[in-house]
Amino acid sequence: MLALVVFSALEGNAAEAAAQTHMVVIEGFKFNPATLTVNRGDRIVWRNKDLVPHTATSHGVFDSRSIAPGSSWTYVARKVGTLPYVCTFHPTMQGSLTVE
């Protein structure tokens, strides 16, 4: 039983250590890349390079709230599936995050 607990703890640490960070740049009123595939546990950073605030909002899953110009926001992917998202300030700005 103890070996199982230790193995589970080590397995969890290995998964955390393997997590990657992905960047989505907001520029020119677009998310770049517009579609991104990540693994569960990965971090996604949205960096706003525009002169106005934006959001990255997947209704019911994540909401960055206002990301000021020159700022960023990070989300750790926990929910598996395809998560469409938008900028609530500029609804024509759309992206898609697929979490495997």
Summary of the structure (lengths in Angstrom):
residues: 100
radius of gyration: 15.9
end to end distance: 30.1
largest distance: 56.5
contacts: 270
relative contact order: 0.23
helix: 17%
strand: 43%
